Amino acid sequence: MIAGTHTHIQTADERILPNGSAYITDLGMTGIVDSVIGIDPKICLERVRRQIMYHMETAADNKKGQMSGVIAEIDADTGRAVSILRI
């Protein structure tokens, strides 16, 4: 299984590579949807606008969350991926 993450936006390029590895470029983010990587956007915007360090507060608990990832089926005998599914 080869999985990367950085941009926090799940890619749609999951596939089985020729030698049997399940692959996706970016798994995506798990966290609050209306946030900046889980942080209250207002604080992040003020930090950029004023160029002043602010204490980073997590986004409100009552906001909608999301979960991204993959489910990969691996053949136990060969160790090769059989399938990969984005969630």
C-alpha positions in Angstrom: 0.0 0.0 0.0 1.4 3.4 -1.0 -0.5 6.4 0.2 0.4 10.0 0.4 -1.1 13.1 2.0 -0.3 16.7 2.0 -2.9 18.9 0.2 -5.8 17.6 2.3 -8.0 17.2 -0.8 -8.4 13.5 -1.7 -7.2 12.7 -5.2 -9.2 10.4 -7.5 -6.1 8.4 -8.8 -6.4 5.3 -6.7 -5.2 2.2 -8.6 -3.3 -1.1 -8.4 0.3 -0.7 -9.7 1.8 -3.3 -12.0 3.6 -5.1 -9.2 0.5 -5.3 -7.0 0.8 -2.2 -4.8 -2.4 -0.3 -4.0 -1.7 3.4 -4.7 -3.3 6.8 -4.1 -1.5 10.2 -4.3 -3.5 11.9 -1.5 -5.7 10.2 1.1 -7.4 13.5 2.0 -8.3 15.1 5.3 -10.2 13.8 8.3 -11.5 16.7 10.4 -13.8 19.7 10.5 -15.0 20.7 7.0 -15.3 24.4 7.5 -11.8 24.9 8.9 -8.2 25.4 7.9 -6.8 22.0 8.7 -9.0 21.8 11.8 -8.3 25.4 13.0 -10.9 28.2 13.2 -10.6 30.0 9.8 -11.1 33.5 11.4 -7.9 33.1 13.4 -5.9 31.8 10.4 -7.0 34.7 8.2 -6.1 37.3 10.9 -2.8 35.7 11.4 -2.0 36.0 7.7 -3.5 39.5 7.4 -1.7 41.0 10.4 1.4 38.8 10.2 1.1 38.3 14.0 1.2 34.9 15.7 -2.1 34.0 17.3 -3.0 31.1 19.5 -4.6 28.5 17.2 -8.0 27.4 18.4 -9.7 24.4 17.0 -12.8 24.9 14.9 -16.1 24.7 16.8 -17.2 21.2 17.9 -20.6 21.5 16.4 -19.4 21.9 12.8 -19.7 19.1 10.2 -16.8 16.7 10.0 -15.5 14.6 7.2 -13.4 11.5 6.9 -11.3 10.6 3.9 -9.2 7.5 3.2 -9.1 4.2 1.4 -9.9 0.6 2.0 -7.4 -1.8 0.3 -7.9 -5.5 0.0 -4.6 -7.4 0.1 -4.1 -11.0 -0.9 -2.7 -12.7 2.3 -0.8 -15.3 0.2 0.9 -13.0 -2.3 0.9 -9.7 -0.3 -0.4 -8.0 -3.5 -3.3 -5.6 -3.5 -6.6 -7.0 -5.0 -8.6 -3.7 -4.8 -8.5 -0.2 -3.5 -11.6 1.9 -2.7 -11.8 5.6 -1.9 -13.9 6.6 1.1 
